[in-house]
Amino acid sequence: MPYLILAFAVLAETIGTSALQASQQFTRPLPAAITVVAYALAFWLPSLALRTFPVGIAYAIWSGLGIVFIAAIGYLVFGQRLDWPAVTGMGLILAGILVIHLFSGASPH
């Protein structure tokens, strides 16, 4: 269950950041409102996951997955370019998350 809560937190953060881009510096009301609500969820949900996860582990997973997902959305939706160093770095972030999940005693299993 804590991984599911954290997954929803990442989803909320991803939606919030995508809406932030679409809000055009908060000049468009609907995307701006979505940003505020999604970010509120993105910070509330990890607080629930912290009942099980140590803060450093939860934050590493939340922020790492958020970086990768936002970069993918930026590429697919907003036409932003990703060069090989960026893709490689994000691959390393994903590898780090897998190491935490598979091998860390601090991560709940």
Biopython code that builds the backbone (N, CA, C, O; Angstrom):
import numpy as np
from Bio.PDB.StructureBuilder import StructureBuilder

atoms = [
    (1, "MET", "N", (0.804, -1.207, 0.000)),
    (1, "MET", "CA", (0.000, 0.000, 0.000)),
    (1, "MET", "C", (0.850, 1.276, 0.000)),
    (1, "MET", "O", (0.487, 2.234, -0.681)),
    (2, "PRO", "N", (1.971, 1.325, 0.740)),
    (2, "PRO", "CA", (2.749, 2.566, 0.726)),
    (2, "PRO", "C", (3.307, 2.892, -0.661)),
    (2, "PRO", "O", (3.442, 4.063, -1.016)),
    (3, "TYR", "N", (3.632, 1.861, -1.444)),
    (3, "TYR", "CA", (4.111, 2.126, -2.800)),
    (3, "TYR", "C", (2.992, 2.701, -3.667)),
    (3, "TYR", "O", (3.249, 3.562, -4.509)),
    (4, "LEU", "N", (1.774, 2.245, -3.478)),
    (4, "LEU", "CA", (0.638, 2.770, -4.233)),
    (4, "LEU", "C", (0.383, 4.239, -3.877)),
    (4, "LEU", "O", (0.129, 5.062, -4.756)),
    (5, "ILE", "N", (0.452, 4.551, -2.605)),
    (5, "ILE", "CA", (0.287, 5.942, -2.172)),
    (5, "ILE", "C", (1.373, 6.816, -2.786)),
    (5, "ILE", "O", (1.099, 7.916, -3.267)),
    (6, "LEU", "N", (2.609, 6.319, -2.765)),
    (6, "LEU", "CA", (3.712, 7.075, -3.343)),
    (6, "LEU", "C", (3.543, 7.216, -4.855)),
    (6, "LEU", "O", (3.886, 8.251, -5.427)),
    (7, "ALA", "N", (3.016, 6.176, -5.501)),
    (7, "ALA", "CA", (2.766, 6.251, -6.947)),
    (7, "ALA", "C", (1.735, 7.337, -7.261)),
    (7, "ALA", "O", (1.895, 8.080, -8.229)),
    (8, "PHE", "N", (0.687, 7.432, -6.457)),
    (8, "PHE", "CA", (-0.311, 8.488, -6.662)),
    (8, "PHE", "C", (0.283, 9.870, -6.394)),
    (8, "PHE", "O", (-0.094, 10.848, -7.039)),
    (9, "ALA", "N", (1.207, 9.948, -5.447)),
    (9, "ALA", "CA", (1.889, 11.216, -5.181)),
    (9, "ALA", "C", (2.720, 11.638, -6.388)),
    (9, "ALA", "O", (2.735, 12.813, -6.756)),
    (10, "VAL", "N", (3.410, 10.681, -7.004)),
    (10, "VAL", "CA", (4.195, 10.975, -8.210)),
    (10, "VAL", "C", (3.262, 11.399, -9.338)),
    (10, "VAL", "O", (3.563, 12.343, -10.068)),
    (11, "LEU", "N", (2.138, 10.711, -9.486)),
    (11, "LEU", "CA", (1.157, 11.070, -10.513)),
    (11, "LEU", "C", (0.641, 12.493, -10.290)),
    (11, "LEU", "O", (0.538, 13.271, -11.239)),
    (12, "ALA", "N", (0.319, 12.835, -9.043)),
    (12, "ALA", "CA", (-0.167, 14.190, -8.743)),
    (12, "ALA", "C", (0.903, 15.233, -9.049)),
    (12, "ALA", "O", (0.601, 16.289, -9.605)),
    (13, "GLU", "N", (2.149, 14.940, -8.689)),
    (13, "GLU", "CA", (3.242, 15.879, -8.957)),
    (13, "GLU", "C", (3.439, 16.050, -10.460)),
    (13, "GLU", "O", (3.692, 17.157, -10.936)),
    (14, "THR", "N", (3.324, 14.966, -11.192)),
    (14, "THR", "CA", (3.476, 15.008, -12.643)),
    (14, "THR", "C", (2.352, 15.817, -13.287)),
    (14, "THR", "O", (2.597, 16.624, -14.184)),
    (15, "ILE", "N", (1.142, 15.603, -12.835)),
    (15, "ILE", "CA", (0.003, 16.376, -13.343)),
    (15, "ILE", "C", (0.181, 17.856, -12.993)),
    (15, "ILE", "O", (-0.046, 18.728, -13.832)),
    (16, "GLY", "N", (0.585, 18.130, -11.756)),
    (16, "GLY", "CA", (0.769, 19.512, -11.327)),
    (16, "GLY", "C", (1.826, 20.239, -12.135)),
    (16, "GLY", "O", (1.634, 21.394, -12.517)),
    (17, "THR", "N", (2.935, 19.579, -12.396)),
    (17, "THR", "CA", (4.008, 20.216, -13.159)),
    (17, "THR", "C", (3.615, 20.397, -14.620)),
    (17, "THR", "O", (3.951, 21.412, -15.231)),
    (18, "SER", "N", (2.912, 19.429, -15.181)),
    (18, "SER", "CA", (2.429, 19.567, -16.559)),
    (18, "SER", "C", (1.426, 20.714, -16.664)),
    (18, "SER", "O", (1.469, 21.496, -17.614)),
    (19, "ALA", "N", (0.529, 20.813, -15.692)),
    (19, "ALA", "CA", (-0.437, 21.911, -15.686)),
    (19, "ALA", "C", (0.257, 23.245, -15.463)),
    (19, "ALA", "O", (-0.181, 24.266, -15.993)),
    (20, "LEU", "N", (1.334, 23.249, -14.685)),
    (20, "LEU", "CA", (2.094, 24.487, -14.473)),
    (20, "LEU", "C", (2.643, 25.001, -15.802)),
    (20, "LEU", "O", (2.591, 26.200, -16.080)),
    (21, "GLN", "N", (3.166, 24.095, -16.616)),
    (21, "GLN", "CA", (3.646, 24.487, -17.949)),
    (21, "GLN", "C", (2.485, 25.016, -18.795)),
    (21, "GLN", "O", (2.614, 26.030, -19.482)),
    (22, "ALA", "N", (1.353, 24.315, -18.733)),
    (22, "ALA", "CA", (0.193, 24.719, -19.527)),
    (22, "ALA", "C", (-0.457, 26.009, -19.022)),
    (22, "ALA", "O", (-1.170, 26.677, -19.771)),
    (23, "SER", "N", (-0.215, 26.360, -17.760)),
    (23, "SER", "CA", (-0.849, 27.563, -17.202)),
    (23, "SER", "C", (-0.247, 28.855, -17.738)),
    (23, "SER", "O", (-0.808, 29.934, -17.546)),
    (24, "GLN", "N", (0.887, 28.745, -18.403)),
    (24, "GLN", "CA", (1.575, 29.916, -18.964)),
    (24, "GLN", "C", (1.744, 31.000, -17.899)),
    (24, "GLN", "O", (1.180, 32.090, -17.993)),
    (25, "GLN", "N", (2.540, 30.659, -16.886)),
    (25, "GLN", "CA", (2.840, 31.551, -15.760)),
    (25, "GLN", "C", (1.582, 31.987, -15.012)),
    (25, "GLN", "O", (1.446, 33.151, -14.635)),
    (26, "PHE", "N", (0.670, 31.047, -14.801)),
    (26, "PHE", "CA", (-0.574, 31.272, -14.069)),
    (26, "PHE", "C", (-1.484, 32.306, -14.730)),
    (26, "PHE", "O", (-2.235, 32.995, -14.040)),
    (27, "THR", "N", (-1.428, 32.421, -16.047)),
    (27, "THR", "CA", (-2.325, 33.328, -16.762)),
    (27, "THR", "C", (-3.558, 32.605, -17.291)),
    (27, "THR", "O", (-4.500, 33.252, -17.750)),
    (28, "ARG", "N", (-3.568, 31.298, -17.236)),
    (28, "ARG", "CA", (-4.725, 30.503, -17.667)),
    (28, "ARG", "C", (-5.339, 29.857, -16.429)),
    (28, "ARG", "O", (-4.698, 29.020, -15.793)),
    (29, "PRO", "N", (-6.579, 30.232, -16.075)),
    (29, "PRO", "CA", (-7.157, 29.825, -14.789)),
    (29, "PRO", "C", (-7.301, 28.312, -14.582)),
    (29, "PRO", "O", (-6.971, 27.819, -13.503)),
    (30, "LEU", "N", (-7.776, 27.570, -15.569)),
    (30, "LEU", "CA", (-8.000, 26.135, -15.341)),
    (30, "LEU", "C", (-6.694, 25.388, -15.095)),
    (30, "LEU", "O", (-6.598, 24.666, -14.103)),
    (31, "PRO", "N", (-5.684, 25.530, -15.956)),
    (31, "PRO", "CA", (-4.424, 24.844, -15.642)),
    (31, "PRO", "C", (-3.794, 25.334, -14.331)),
    (31, "PRO", "O", (-3.153, 24.556, -13.624)),
    (32, "ALA", "N", (-3.974, 26.604, -14.010)),
    (32, "ALA", "CA", (-3.434, 27.121, -12.747)),
    (32, "ALA", "C", (-4.124, 26.449, -11.555)),
    (32, "ALA", "O", (-3.462, 26.076, -10.587)),
    (33, "ALA", "N", (-5.439, 26.295, -11.622)),
    (33, "ALA", "CA", (-6.185, 25.629, -10.546)),
    (33, "ALA", "C", (-5.783, 24.160, -10.425)),
    (33, "ALA", "O", (-5.629, 23.644, -9.318)),
    (34, "ILE", "N", (-5.614, 23.491, -11.561)),
    (34, "ILE", "CA", (-5.168, 22.095, -11.550)),
    (34, "ILE", "C", (-3.794, 21.995, -10.897)),
    (34, "ILE", "O", (-3.534, 21.062, -10.137)),
    (35, "THR", "N", (-2.925, 22.942, -11.185)),
    (35, "THR", "CA", (-1.587, 22.961, -10.588)),
    (35, "THR", "C", (-1.673, 23.004, -9.070)),
    (35, "THR", "O", (-1.011, 22.224, -8.386)),
    (36, "VAL", "N", (-2.479, 23.906, -8.547)),
    (36, "VAL", "CA", (-2.584, 24.080, -7.097)),
    (36, "VAL", "C", (-3.129, 22.812, -6.434)),
    (36, "VAL", "O", (-2.579, 22.351, -5.434)),
    (37, "VAL", "N", (-4.201, 22.251, -6.985)),
    (37, "VAL", "CA", (-4.812, 21.051, -6.397)),
    (37, "VAL", "C", (-3.850, 19.866, -6.502)),
    (37, "VAL", "O", (-3.673, 19.120, -5.539)),
    (38, "ALA", "N", (-3.235, 19.697, -7.660)),
    (38, "ALA", "CA", (-2.332, 18.559, -7.849)),
    (38, "ALA", "C", (-1.114, 18.652, -6.933)),
    (38, "ALA", "O", (-0.684, 17.644, -6.371)),
    (39, "TYR", "N", (-0.555, 19.855, -6.777)),
    (39, "TYR", "CA", (0.589, 20.009, -5.875)),
    (39, "TYR", "C", (0.188, 19.777, -4.422)),
    (39, "TYR", "O", (0.971, 19.228, -3.647)),
    (40, "ALA", "N", (-1.009, 20.183, -4.047)),
    (40, "ALA", "CA", (-1.470, 19.903, -2.677)),
    (40, "ALA", "C", (-1.507, 18.392, -2.438)),
    (40, "ALA", "O", (-1.049, 17.913, -1.401)),
    (41, "LEU", "N", (-2.050, 17.652, -3.392)),
    (41, "LEU", "CA", (-2.056, 16.190, -3.285)),
    (41, "LEU", "C", (-0.644, 15.623, -3.317)),
    (41, "LEU", "O", (-0.327, 14.678, -2.594)),
    (42, "ALA", "N", (0.202, 16.209, -4.162)),
    (42, "ALA", "CA", (1.570, 15.716, -4.313)),
    (42, "ALA", "C", (2.376, 15.866, -3.027)),
    (42, "ALA", "O", (3.359, 15.149, -2.834)),
    (43, "PHE", "N", (1.984, 16.774, -2.151)),
    (43, "PHE", "CA", (2.674, 16.913, -0.873)),
    (43, "PHE", "C", (1.947, 16.206, 0.265)),
    (43, "PHE", "O", (2.577, 15.785, 1.235)),
    (44, "TRP", "N", (0.637, 16.074, 0.157)),
    (44, "TRP", "CA", (-0.115, 15.389, 1.211)),
    (44, "TRP", "C", (0.097, 13.878, 1.138)),
    (44, "TRP", "O", (0.312, 13.232, 2.165)),
    (45, "LEU", "N", (0.039, 13.311, -0.066)),
    (45, "LEU", "CA", (0.162, 11.860, -0.203)),
    (45, "LEU", "C", (1.503, 11.321, 0.306)),
    (45, "LEU", "O", (1.508, 10.299, 0.992)),
    (46, "PRO", "N", (2.629, 11.952, 0.004)),
    (46, "PRO", "CA", (3.877, 11.418, 0.579)),
    (46, "PRO", "C", (3.889, 11.463, 2.107)),
    (46, "PRO", "O", (4.555, 10.649, 2.747)),
    (47, "SER", "N", (3.158, 12.406, 2.691)),
    (47, "SER", "CA", (3.114, 12.443, 4.153)),
    (47, "SER", "C", (2.478, 11.162, 4.694)),
    (47, "SER", "O", (2.828, 10.702, 5.781)),
    (48, "LEU", "N", (1.552, 10.595, 3.940)),
    (48, "LEU", "CA", (0.963, 9.310, 4.340)),
    (48, "LEU", "C", (1.956, 8.165, 4.156)),
    (48, "LEU", "O", (2.028, 7.253, 4.980)),
    (49, "ALA", "N", (2.718, 8.226, 3.069)),
    (49, "ALA", "CA", (3.720, 7.182, 2.808)),
    (49, "ALA", "C", (4.825, 7.208, 3.859)),
    (49, "ALA", "O", (5.473, 6.190, 4.102)),
    (50, "LEU", "N", (5.042, 8.363, 4.482)),
    (50, "LEU", "CA", (6.101, 8.470, 5.488)),
    (50, "LEU", "C", (5.790, 7.677, 6.757)),
    (50, "LEU", "O", (6.643, 7.546, 7.634)),
    (51, "ARG", "N", (4.586, 7.157, 6.852)),
    (51, "ARG", "CA", (4.269, 6.257, 7.965)),
    (51, "ARG", "C", (5.074, 4.967, 7.837)),
    (51, "ARG", "O", (5.368, 4.304, 8.832)),
    (52, "THR", "N", (5.428, 4.621, 6.594)),
    (52, "THR", "CA", (6.133, 3.374, 6.319)),
    (52, "THR", "C", (7.553, 3.607, 5.827)),
    (52, "THR", "O", (8.483, 2.923, 6.256)),
    (53, "PHE", "N", (7.722, 4.564, 4.935)),
    (53, "PHE", "CA", (9.023, 4.842, 4.327)),
    (53, "PHE", "C", (9.836, 5.809, 5.178)),
    (53, "PHE", "O", (9.265, 6.720, 5.778)),
    (54, "PRO", "N", (11.155, 5.635, 5.248)),
    (54, "PRO", "CA", (11.996, 6.710, 5.773)),
    (54, "PRO", "C", (11.918, 7.897, 4.809)),
    (54, "PRO", "O", (11.745, 7.698, 3.607)),
    (55, "VAL", "N", (12.042, 9.110, 5.308)),
    (55, "VAL", "CA", (11.852, 10.305, 4.492)),
    (55, "VAL", "C", (12.816, 10.338, 3.299)),
    (55, "VAL", "O", (12.416, 10.718, 2.199)),
    (56, "GLY", "N", (14.057, 9.952, 3.498)),
    (56, "GLY", "CA", (15.025, 9.991, 2.402)),
    (56, "GLY", "C", (14.680, 9.040, 1.280)),
    (56, "GLY", "O", (14.861, 9.366, 0.107)),
    (57, "ILE", "N", (14.184, 7.867, 1.627)),
    (57, "ILE", "CA", (13.800, 6.874, 0.621)),
    (57, "ILE", "C", (12.555, 7.349, -0.123)),
    (57, "ILE", "O", (12.503, 7.294, -1.352)),
    (58, "ALA", "N", (11.559, 7.811, 0.616)),
    (58, "ALA", "CA", (10.321, 8.291, -0.018)),
    (58, "ALA", "C", (10.626, 9.444, -0.965)),
    (58, "ALA", "O", (10.113, 9.483, -2.083)),
    (59, "TYR", "N", (11.458, 10.380, -0.523)),
    (59, "TYR", "CA", (11.765, 11.536, -1.358)),
    (59, "TYR", "C", (12.572, 11.131, -2.580)),
    (59, "TYR", "O", (12.352, 11.672, -3.664)),
    (60, "ALA", "N", (13.494, 10.198, -2.434)),
    (60, "ALA", "CA", (14.287, 9.742, -3.580)),
    (60, "ALA", "C", (13.386, 9.126, -4.648)),
    (60, "ALA", "O", (13.552, 9.403, -5.836)),
    (61, "ILE", "N", (12.449, 8.305, -4.236)),
    (61, "ILE", "CA", (11.532, 7.669, -5.189)),
    (61, "ILE", "C", (10.604, 8.706, -5.803)),
    (61, "ILE", "O", (10.437, 8.748, -7.022)),
    (62, "TRP", "N", (10.000, 9.540, -4.968)),
    (62, "TRP", "CA", (9.038, 10.557, -5.439)),
    (62, "TRP", "C", (9.685, 11.529, -6.410)),
    (62, "TRP", "O", (9.161, 11.765, -7.499)),
    (63, "SER", "N", (10.809, 12.087, -6.026)),
    (63, "SER", "CA", (11.441, 13.088, -6.883)),
    (63, "SER", "C", (12.069, 12.455, -8.115)),
    (63, "SER", "O", (11.997, 13.021, -9.205)),
    (64, "GLY", "N", (12.685, 11.285, -7.955)),
    (64, "GLY", "CA", (13.317, 10.624, -9.100)),
    (64, "GLY", "C", (12.316, 10.243, -10.176)),
    (64, "GLY", "O", (12.529, 10.524, -11.356)),
    (65, "LEU", "N", (11.231, 9.608, -9.779)),
    (65, "LEU", "CA", (10.209, 9.253, -10.766)),
    (65, "LEU", "C", (9.560, 10.488, -11.362)),
    (65, "LEU", "O", (9.238, 10.514, -12.550)),
    (66, "GLY", "N", (9.366, 11.512, -10.541)),
    (66, "GLY", "CA", (8.807, 12.765, -11.055)),
    (66, "GLY", "C", (9.681, 13.374, -12.140)),
    (66, "GLY", "O", (9.169, 13.846, -13.155)),
    (67, "ILE", "N", (10.993, 13.369, -11.936)),
    (67, "ILE", "CA", (11.923, 13.901, -12.937)),
    (67, "ILE", "C", (11.791, 13.150, -14.247)),
    (67, "ILE", "O", (11.684, 13.757, -15.312)),
    (68, "VAL", "N", (11.799, 11.842, -14.169)),
    (68, "VAL", "CA", (11.732, 11.022, -15.381)),
    (68, "VAL", "C", (10.395, 11.218, -16.102)),
    (68, "VAL", "O", (10.368, 11.401, -17.319)),
    (69, "PHE", "N", (9.298, 11.180, -15.363)),
    (69, "PHE", "CA", (7.983, 11.332, -15.995)),
    (69, "PHE", "C", (7.793, 12.714, -16.604)),
    (69, "PHE", "O", (7.255, 12.838, -17.705)),
    (70, "ILE", "N", (8.231, 13.754, -15.897)),
    (70, "ILE", "CA", (8.086, 15.112, -16.433)),
    (70, "ILE", "C", (8.937, 15.298, -17.679)),
    (70, "ILE", "O", (8.510, 15.950, -18.631)),
    (71, "ALA", "N", (10.130, 14.734, -17.682)),
    (71, "ALA", "CA", (10.974, 14.825, -18.882)),
    (71, "ALA", "C", (10.304, 14.126, -20.057)),
    (71, "ALA", "O", (10.338, 14.629, -21.180)),
    (72, "ALA", "N", (9.696, 12.973, -19.809)),
    (72, "ALA", "CA", (9.001, 12.256, -20.881)),
    (72, "ALA", "C", (7.800, 13.050, -21.376)),
    (72, "ALA", "O", (7.571, 13.132, -22.583)),
    (73, "ILE", "N", (7.031, 13.638, -20.463)),
    (73, "ILE", "CA", (5.879, 14.461, -20.864)),
    (73, "ILE", "C", (6.349, 15.695, -21.613)),
    (73, "ILE", "O", (5.748, 16.081, -22.615)),
    (74, "GLY", "N", (7.411, 16.314, -21.139)),
    (74, "GLY", "CA", (7.966, 17.471, -21.851)),
    (74, "GLY", "C", (8.337, 17.123, -23.279)),
    (74, "GLY", "O", (8.105, 17.905, -24.201)),
    (75, "TYR", "N", (8.910, 15.955, -23.452)),
    (75, "TYR", "CA", (9.299, 15.490, -24.787)),
    (75, "TYR", "C", (8.070, 15.181, -25.643)),
    (75, "TYR", "O", (7.965, 15.652, -26.776)),
    (76, "LEU", "N", (7.140, 14.389, -25.098)),
    (76, "LEU", "CA", (5.988, 13.911, -25.874)),
    (76, "LEU", "C", (4.908, 14.968, -26.089)),
    (76, "LEU", "O", (4.325, 15.047, -27.171)),
    (77, "VAL", "N", (4.637, 15.778, -25.070)),
    (77, "VAL", "CA", (3.513, 16.715, -25.123)),
    (77, "VAL", "C", (3.953, 18.123, -25.533)),
    (77, "VAL", "O", (3.300, 18.776, -26.347)),
    (78, "PHE", "N", (5.064, 18.576, -24.960)),
    (78, "PHE", "CA", (5.478, 19.958, -25.168)),
    (78, "PHE", "C", (6.595, 20.107, -26.199)),
    (78, "PHE", "O", (7.061, 21.221, -26.440)),
    (79, "GLY", "N", (7.032, 19.004, -26.812)),
    (79, "GLY", "CA", (8.038, 19.064, -27.864)),
    (79, "GLY", "C", (9.426, 19.476, -27.401)),
    (79, "GLY", "O", (10.213, 20.000, -28.189)),
    (80, "GLN", "N", (9.731, 19.247, -26.140)),
    (80, "GLN", "CA", (11.051, 19.602, -25.623)),
    (80, "GLN", "C", (12.051, 18.499, -25.961)),
    (80, "GLN", "O", (11.718, 17.313, -25.942)),
    (81, "ARG", "N", (13.269, 18.906, -26.268)),
    (81, "ARG", "CA", (14.286, 17.944, -26.673)),
    (81, "ARG", "C", (14.980, 17.322, -25.466)),
    (81, "ARG", "O", (15.152, 17.961, -24.428)),
    (82, "LEU", "N", (15.370, 16.066, -25.629)),
    (82, "LEU", "CA", (16.189, 15.369, -24.648)),
    (82, "LEU", "C", (17.425, 14.853, -25.376)),
    (82, "LEU", "O", (17.313, 14.091, -26.336)),
    (83, "ASP", "N", (18.595, 15.268, -24.920)),
    (83, "ASP", "CA", (19.809, 14.743, -25.541)),
    (83, "ASP", "C", (20.254, 13.482, -24.791)),
    (83, "ASP", "O", (19.675, 13.115, -23.768)),
    (84, "TRP", "N", (21.287, 12.831, -25.317)),
    (84, "TRP", "CA", (21.739, 11.567, -24.728)),
    (84, "TRP", "C", (22.218, 11.710, -23.292)),
    (84, "TRP", "O", (21.926, 10.835, -22.477)),
    (85, "PRO", "N", (22.944, 12.780, -22.939)),
    (85, "PRO", "CA", (23.310, 12.914, -21.519)),
    (85, "PRO", "C", (22.082, 12.985, -20.602)),
    (85, "PRO", "O", (22.097, 12.421, -19.507)),
    (86, "ALA", "N", (21.031, 13.666, -21.036)),
    (86, "ALA", "CA", (19.812, 13.749, -20.233)),
    (86, "ALA", "C", (19.156, 12.382, -20.110)),
    (86, "ALA", "O", (18.743, 11.990, -19.018)),
    (87, "VAL", "N", (19.055, 11.660, -21.207)),
    (87, "VAL", "CA", (18.447, 10.325, -21.189)),
    (87, "VAL", "C", (19.277, 9.380, -20.323)),
    (87, "VAL", "O", (18.729, 8.585, -19.560)),
    (88, "THR", "N", (20.591, 9.471, -20.445)),
    (88, "THR", "CA", (21.469, 8.629, -19.634)),
    (88, "THR", "C", (21.301, 8.942, -18.149)),
    (88, "THR", "O", (21.213, 8.029, -17.328)),
    (89, "GLY", "N", (21.257, 10.217, -17.806)),
    (89, "GLY", "CA", (21.060, 10.612, -16.414)),
    (89, "GLY", "C", (19.753, 10.102, -15.856)),
    (89, "GLY", "O", (19.696, 9.647, -14.714)),
    (90, "MET", "N", (18.704, 10.174, -16.652)),
    (90, "MET", "CA", (17.409, 9.676, -16.181)),
    (90, "MET", "C", (17.419, 8.159, -16.055)),
    (90, "MET", "O", (16.763, 7.602, -15.175)),
    (91, "GLY", "N", (18.153, 7.496, -16.925)),
    (91, "GLY", "CA", (18.327, 6.048, -16.778)),
    (91, "GLY", "C", (19.026, 5.711, -15.470)),
    (91, "GLY", "O", (18.674, 4.738, -14.804)),
    (92, "LEU", "N", (20.019, 6.518, -15.102)),
    (92, "LEU", "CA", (20.708, 6.310, -13.829)),
    (92, "LEU", "C", (19.782, 6.572, -12.639)),
    (92, "LEU", "O", (19.866, 5.891, -11.617)),
    (93, "ILE", "N", (18.903, 7.560, -12.780)),
    (93, "ILE", "CA", (17.920, 7.814, -11.721)),
    (93, "ILE", "C", (17.026, 6.594, -11.541)),
    (93, "ILE", "O", (16.797, 6.155, -10.414)),
    (94, "LEU", "N", (16.522, 6.046, -12.640)),
    (94, "LEU", "CA", (15.677, 4.849, -12.555)),
    (94, "LEU", "C", (16.448, 3.672, -11.966)),
    (94, "LEU", "O", (15.905, 2.905, -11.171)),
    (95, "ALA", "N", (17.702, 3.532, -12.354)),
    (95, "ALA", "CA", (18.530, 2.458, -11.790)),
    (95, "ALA", "C", (18.683, 2.643, -10.283)),
    (95, "ALA", "O", (18.632, 1.670, -9.530)),
    (96, "GLY", "N", (18.868, 3.876, -9.843)),
    (96, "GLY", "CA", (18.973, 4.148, -8.415)),
    (96, "GLY", "C", (17.708, 3.786, -7.664)),
    (96, "GLY", "O", (17.772, 3.241, -6.562)),
    (97, "ILE", "N", (16.564, 4.082, -8.249)),
    (97, "ILE", "CA", (15.289, 3.735, -7.616)),
    (97, "ILE", "C", (15.155, 2.216, -7.507)),
    (97, "ILE", "O", (14.691, 1.701, -6.490)),
    (98, "LEU", "N", (15.561, 1.506, -8.553)),
    (98, "LEU", "CA", (15.523, 0.036, -8.501)),
    (98, "LEU", "C", (16.462, -0.518, -7.433)),
    (98, "LEU", "O", (16.107, -1.462, -6.726)),
    (99, "VAL", "N", (17.646, 0.056, -7.310)),
    (99, "VAL", "CA", (18.586, -0.383, -6.273)),
    (99, "VAL", "C", (17.971, -0.177, -4.892)),
    (99, "VAL", "O", (18.057, -1.054, -4.033)),
    (100, "ILE", "N", (17.355, 0.976, -4.681)),
    (100, "ILE", "CA", (16.702, 1.239, -3.391)),
    (100, "ILE", "C", (15.629, 0.187, -3.132)),
    (100, "ILE", "O", (15.581, -0.406, -2.055)),
    (101, "HIS", "N", (14.778, -0.038, -4.114)),
    (101, "HIS", "CA", (13.660, -0.972, -3.928)),
    (101, "HIS", "C", (14.139, -2.409, -3.732)),
    (101, "HIS", "O", (13.647, -3.116, -2.853)),
    (102, "LEU", "N", (15.083, -2.831, -4.539)),
    (102, "LEU", "CA", (15.484, -4.238, -4.526)),
    (102, "LEU", "C", (16.487, -4.594, -3.430)),
    (102, "LEU", "O", (16.476, -5.722, -2.937)),
    (103, "PHE", "N", (17.348, -3.665, -3.041)),
    (103, "PHE", "CA", (18.456, -4.029, -2.172)),
    (103, "PHE", "C", (18.525, -3.285, -0.837)),
    (103, "PHE", "O", (19.231, -3.724, 0.071)),
    (104, "SER", "N", (17.813, -2.178, -0.701)),
    (104, "SER", "CA", (17.940, -1.398, 0.524)),
    (104, "SER", "C", (17.092, -1.995, 1.642)),
    (104, "SER", "O", (15.918, -2.312, 1.447)),
    (105, "GLY", "N", (17.692, -2.141, 2.792)),
    (105, "GLY", "CA", (16.955, -2.575, 3.957)),
    (105, "GLY", "C", (16.054, -1.480, 4.506)),
    (105, "GLY", "O", (15.162, -1.754, 5.309)),
    (106, "ALA", "N", (16.283, -0.231, 4.075)),
    (106, "ALA", "CA", (15.473, 0.891, 4.543)),
    (106, "ALA", "C", (14.153, 0.996, 3.801)),
    (106, "ALA", "O", (13.242, 1.693, 4.249)),
    (107, "SER", "N", (14.038, 0.306, 2.664)),
    (107, "SER", "CA", (12.822, 0.359, 1.861)),
    (107, "SER", "C", (11.870, -0.742, 2.299)),
    (107, "SER", "O", (12.302, -1.881, 2.478)),
    (108, "PRO", "N", (10.576, -0.436, 2.479)),
    (108, "PRO", "CA", (9.628, -1.487, 2.886)),
    (108, "PRO", "C", (9.442, -2.520, 1.771)),
    (108, "PRO", "O", (9.403, -2.162, 0.593)),
    (109, "HIS", "N", (9.331, -3.764, 2.130)),
    (109, "HIS", "CA", (9.145, -4.832, 1.128)),
    (109, "HIS", "C", (7.904, -5.618, 1.408)),
    (109, "HIS", "O", (7.587, -6.553, 0.673)),
]
sb = StructureBuilder()
sb.init_structure("model")
sb.init_model(0)
sb.init_chain("A")
sb.init_seg("    ")
for serial, (resi, resn, name, xyz) in enumerate(atoms, 1):
    if name == "N":
        sb.init_residue(resn, " ", resi, " ")
    sb.init_atom(name, np.array(xyz, "f"), 0.0, 1.0, " ", f" {name:<3s}", serial, name[0])
structure = sb.get_structure()
